[in-house]
């Protein structure tokens, strides 16, 4: 897998908290991004399943689980 280097800006306190962890900063950021993308995919899938079932309108209104 190719590695990409990026510069990120974040609050100093957040960086200090992450830097004090045993895992490296890059590993923590990688895991956080993977989790974020997984959640986004799940939300999109849930939305489309609801639309397909015709429940999207009611789900968005909080009437249907």
N, C-alpha and C positions, 0 to 999 in steps of 0.2 A: 504494500500500500504506500502510495506517495505521501509525503509529509508536506504540509503547507504551513508557513510561518505567518502569523497575523499579529498585529498590534491591537490590543483591546484597552478600552478605558473603563475603569470601574472604581467604586469608592475604596479609599485606602483601607478602611476598616474591614471591608469584605476581603480584600486581598490578604491582609494580615491574618484573618481567621483561616482562610484557605491555606496560606503558606505554613501555618502551624500544624497542618494535618500531615500524617505519615506519607500519604501518597503525594506524588509530585503534582505541581500546579497544572501542567498540561494534561495529565491523566484525569484529574478532577474535572477540568473543563470539557474534555472529550466525553466523559460519562454524562455530564450535565447536558451537553448538546444532543447526545444520542437519546437520552430520556425525553428531552423536549420534542425532538422530531418524532419519536414513537407516540407521544401523547397527541401531537398534531395529526398524525395519520389516523389514530383511533377516533379522534373527534370528527374528522372528515368522513370516515367510514360510518360512524354512527349517524351522522347527518344524512348521508345518502341512503342508508338502510331505512331511516325514518321516512325519507321522501318516497322511496320505492313502495313502502307499505302504506303510503297515504297518510301517515301520522305526523309528518313534519310540521304542519301548521299547528296541530294540537300540542306537540312536544315543545315547540318554541314558546307557546303560551303557558307551559307548565301544567297543562291539564292532563296530559298523558305521559306516563313514565318512559 
